[in-house]
Amino acid sequence: APECWPGGHRVLRNPYRSTSFDSLELQRVASQDLVCDHSLPPAWYRLMLGQQPVEMPTRCVEMNKCGTQAPVWLSLKSESLPAPGESKRLTGCATWQVFGGTRDCCLFQIPIAVRNCGAFFVYLLQPTPGCMGYCAEDKLTSLALTPVITPELVQGRVHLKCSYSSPEPPVQFRVLWSRLSSPGHREQIHQETTPQPFSHLGMDGAHLRLGDTVFCTVTAFRRGSPEQQSLPEDSKGFYAGIKFLPESLEIAEDGKEHVLTVLSTVPIACPGQDDSCKITLQLSTEDLGSQVPGPPDIALSACQVDLLPDSCSGSSCAAATVTVTAVTDFARDGSRVSRVRARPIAPRDLLWRDYTPRHVKVTVRDLPTGNCYSFTDPHIITFDGWRYDSHKIGTFLLCRSESRAFQVHIRQWDCGGHRSATACNCGVAAQEGGDTVVLDTCNGHVQGSRPQLTIKSTEASPQVRILKSYRGRKITMLFPSGAFVRADLSEWGMGVTVRTPGRDFNSTRGLCGLFDGMAHNDLSNLPQEEFIEQWRIPPGKSLFDKTPAPSERKERRSFCRCQKGSTKPVPVVNTKNASQAPSPEPSGCHHDPVDHSSAIPYLDITSEFVTHTETESTLRKDGKPPTKTFGQRYFSKSVQKRRSPEVLLKPLTHSMNSNSSIGSTRPTGDLRKAKRQDKYYEYPSFHPLHGPAQTDSESFAYFFPEDYFEGDRMRFPLSWPTPNGLTATKAREICHQILANSTIGLACKDLLGKHLDEAIDICLLDLQLKDDVAWVRALIGLLENECERRVLGSRNGDFPVGKQPSAAWEEILTALRCPELCSGHGHCTELGCQCFEGHSSHDCSTAKSK
């Protein structure tokens, strides 16, 4: 094009036109020298600063630059500059600020044509509408240097390298290294000038340490012309040290596992000649922000990880992973915040000494604990607190988790109501994972059954624990998830409590309801009788009859608390003001991150019911190879073997004095058959189970006639007084005396709240239905379990009625240790009543016969 030739354009050389020139000083001392293009002849122009070709800037220029007050720059908007040999019509914009207003980068617009001549641009410029000036910008000022910091090893030492692009023609670079000294403030470390497109800085542990966030700032300038320089460009901050990814976690008490990556952003140097080159990090957890500090709400799969040397990629030069999960603690503690720290252990490299990496914050969302009760005839209180009565007989699904392998079946038999057909629990069976436990009194007649406990497992070793409290009156099947099934044994059967952890929230079915926090929908909007019938289990299909086939085995991972300041892993339990759970593994870590704290004392008697037996080395008759099997024992057999009153597990009979007994008669069951009593005990007390399929176990199931009962059971309207003359007033007095004035009722009154009133209501119904005071004491077990639930839920000291003094707290824990105060014939210990010579029973009230 003609305008690209030397005679086709004019040259603007005024050095004041540079975007880096400040016009304010010029205005003050030589205003006549201000650039003012209002009389510039229309023509093609080339821009020069000294001998260097320059261009019009294509971004907004501040006022009082380019030797003028209103600088003119080239607006591209969505356009681009013309390609070599091409021209484009574009718009020039003048920056100005109206007095008292805001700056406008394009208050005035001027048409400009631009021709790309290959080595330079020429511009068709017009006179400006006022005293404005066309700007010139050295190419250096618009360089995209894009500095980036990367780590590398140089002669066995850690260095940081700042790399940037190198433009043509050759230029010099000024590199300024700095680090973050405080939020928003940088401290200069080092500066150098180099012709190289990179700069190194060694990490010496003094000027530059691990834990620093480092920046490099690069400026380019032409050799010999330092005044013509690019705008300084910053790198992104580079954190040198240990990082956690993600940098924060939000999890819930739902049993889910989360992967936390711990990585080094700098290479691992090997100061020695051996191959054991690594950095070992000690991980620790710590509770943050709780009003009452406690153990952290999280557990880790390991308390130490090794960072091994690797090539640097992305932001990682060495990495390891650890699994994090929330501890299921059954406490109502809201959302708690914990943190995970990492500390290098005895590093040989001086750089790593005295270095404390950043921590990662983990927020744990609390999930509710579900407690369901089925007591006396039976009255069922669902997980969400709905209460209803079930007088049906047979086998029923009490609870099943839809999200994991956990279910509880219950058997109800006729227990001899004098005025109307009644039912009560005679057996409970529970399964979690590969373990199934059956506690059964349904094999004899009412008040004549021997409780039998059976453990069956498809695992290499059962994970369930059997706990005995109050000398056998209370038996707890504690599963690894923290779920438990507890039986409070009485002469007529048992009260049953099911506790399920937050991981089952919104995913339960059965008589215990939906566990979704809403009580009104627990019966699924069905009539009560129809709802109960919906959960009946057909004969031969329950856990009493057969063991479920083994589910797909999941790898069990150990978890530890890794608490700060501890030299060894801490087991995942919290024993403050509570009994410790079954012993942890030798490593101090548990497979299941569950706080098994208990406020009710217990003895772990699991070994009484699990025996390992080796089968003969020859093949069995069916040709299948022999396998290890687990046995089962009656309570009574183990009692005979130990000959110790400490493990007496037969049902407790409550003796009533003549004043409280209202003509009590022995209940009789209209479905109890002599055939069951005679034939059942012909089975051996040890049943071998062959292999994981457990198919043989079905042959040992006994006939339970209630499963086959059809027809209507007689129900009569109830009224006061009862046939034995018990009035409503007298009944309420009895219920209040036995329940509210009991040791547990008095100590836990504030904790129990309306639950105590509900127990008294149940007591009145039982007296009206049974006309027998012997049933009332069974409800004390309900109060004990609910009191313990609230104690465990309020371990941080916050009670529903506000802060309780420590004396009241101690009184509650003492009442749970010894709920009947040992009847004056013993003293209270950590494991309950220790009876004086000549007395026995859980409360030392029974005198031994001579």
Phi, psi and omega in degrees: 000145183302324184291346180277343180281157184306324180272001184267357180210162174259167181239130172259116186245000187301118182296341179294340183290353182296138179296342180270359181271130180267123185276347187297317180295323179296320179297327185283322188250335183210066185297339180289343180271359179303141177288126182218106188263022181289343178246018180291127180295138176296126181187173172277135183229145170247140183260133178225145171237107189066231178261004184265131174291138180228176184227166171288137177295150181245022173224161185302134178252136181295155174300156177064035170241173176062029177070015182216174177273323182244089182289145180252128180233170187261117181270126179262330186054242179266003181275174172229164177295152181295149176287163179307132180087351183253163175229157180218149173267118182236187184236132172269140182240136176255130179273132179205155178233116177291141183307125178082356182254194179260157180296139177238116183289344183220055181291324177241142180240137183228127178293136180222133172259142184235130177243128176271108181269012179095291181271345181201171176251148168239150188234133174271102188256149179246158173299141181282154182288354177200196180282083179236166180222139176284133185271153174234138183229124174298141180304331181299326184291341180251017179295145171257083182289324176047066179291141180224135179261130174229150179267153174198162177265130176235112182054044175080003179241149182282127175234156170252138182243126176259115180249148181205165182282149182245110184278168172253145357288173184304139179225170173261157179234135172255121184244122179248120177264136178215165177224159181283115180269329175203163182307120178086358182234135179247152178241126182288135180253313189202150177220140177211158174246132186211148173275352183281151178278028178202164177213137179253148173218123182280143175270103185261358180083353180247291179287327180225118187240164170296141183100349178281145167260118192249145176233150165237134180245125188242135175232133178257144176210156181282144179299130180084350180229067183297341180286339177264095186227160180282164172292138180296140180238133180266144167280167169290151178296131178253118178273119181263109179152210183265134177232151171254139173232128355292164183285346172207154183230143170236117184229178181224163179281061183242011178080357182283149181254143183232137182269129177244124180262131175246126186223157174255130179276353178241155181293153175271114180277151179246094184289334181265181180266347184281176183266359183277059185264109181194165171243121178264127181253129172271120180265141177219153179242152185209139177282140180233140165074004178282148177296320176243104184303138179216187177296149181298155182273008184233159176224152183244153179284346178204149178260357175220142173225152178252132172260114183259146181302139178207164177290144182285130179216131184064236179252015186235130173250349176193138185213153173215160180238152175221146181263135181244139174214159179278143176280126174282112189241353177060018177257143176272081188243016176063203177272117180251151181247128174238169176224153177248128178247156175231135180225126178297137181261118174039058180288142176282332180284122181303330183301328186271352181285146180059027178254126177245108182293164175296150178267168174244135183268132179237118178261127182250121178273127182287140174241147184290154173263139179258128173237124179240139183237142172224102188235152179050250199257042314268150172262126184252128173247116186287173178304326183263007172095008177280136181244135175208170183248143177233111181255013180281157176246151182132197181248133187225155172277111179280318183201141173215136175273135177274349186254351181201175182276087176211126178206153180228126176250151183225144177247133179239130177239170177289128181238034163070055172291138182284332189247341184200159179296128180231169177218158174207165184282130175242352179198152176220140178228137183224146179225131169224128182059234181265005183255134174232131179236134177238125173244118196226129169238014186275012187265356179232223175241166182304134181069005179233009184273150171257124178295134179238130178244133182232133173246126174237141182215141173261004178269168177297331177208135181300141179262346181288152175238140177253120183245138180245130179234155176052049176056034174100356178290334182234122179241129182240129172262105185259120183260160184302329182289350186098346175295144171220157172238124185240135178246125172261106190279138174224175183295336184261352185153230185204150165268144186237133175239132175244125173249131179230141185283174183299337180297342178266003180301132179070019182214038177242154176223160177122189182296339181278000173090191191270342181051060178236012179086358180239116185284329191293340183257013186294333179266016176055031178060025177258156170302147187305312182298319181292322179298314181297316182296331180300332184256015174291139179256127182298157178305138176082358185252359186267172177294341176290332187263325183208158180264134180301148176298148182298135178278171179299124187284128180257138179299129182264126183255139177281147177228145181229154177285328179050049187289148182301136178086352180271141180270350178219160181302142180260130179298153185278068175218159176233111188258010180296123178057026182207165179281146180284151179285177175309147188306138178288172177292162182305329181288350184084009182237154181250151173293329184241123182283076184231135173275106184268025181304147179222138176269343176266125183294155182206165167246135176277111185246023183305319184297340178294338188240003178238121176231140177261127179233137176268128176283169180297154184286341180279162178293150175288170182301329182277004175084355181277146180293148179291154179225162172292142181230161176249143180259180177218149180228153169287152170305315187297326179294316181292327177296316180298325182290318185275334179053037183235131178297342180297332185247022180292112187248012177289158182301142180278130175260129181270115178277134180246139177283171187294334181289326185265344181279131181251075177055045185296134174240156183288124180295145177234144181260129182284354178247001178289130183240139180298328181302319180296318182295319185284313190282328189300320187281003173286339178290144179294157182281349178240117181252112176289141179245122188264107171075174187287340184289333176062022184292330182292337186296337181296331183290345180264359178288139182262168181282123179245098190299333181300334178293341184250003183290131176232152179113181182261139175263144187292126176235128181241148175296142183257150180205163174261151349287167178281168178306330179274007175088013181281120180270166179298320181295314180295321180297316180295323178297317179295313181299318181294319182294315186282325185262298185295326182266007175288166179304314183289324180295320181287316184290323186260014186307312183291325179290319185288324179056230184291347178295329176293318177297323179294321177297322179292322175300316178297319179301317179297318178298319180295317180295321180293324183278317186265332184058037186213117183292339183301337182282340190294317185297339179299334182284348175298324177300324177297316180295320179300312184293320179290324178296316179297319179303317182285329175296312181294327179286343185241035185293343178278006175095354180268114180260160178304332182259015179105190182293132176255141176295155182300331179297318178295321178299314179296323179296320179295314181295324177295319179297323178288329176291316183226082188294342180245012178056026170063013172055021180076003181244029179182180177231155186276133176235181179297336181255016179108203184285131170256107189284147172288164181299135179097356179230153179214193182087165185296335180243016176061025184271350184260123177278132180288140178283146180286000000 
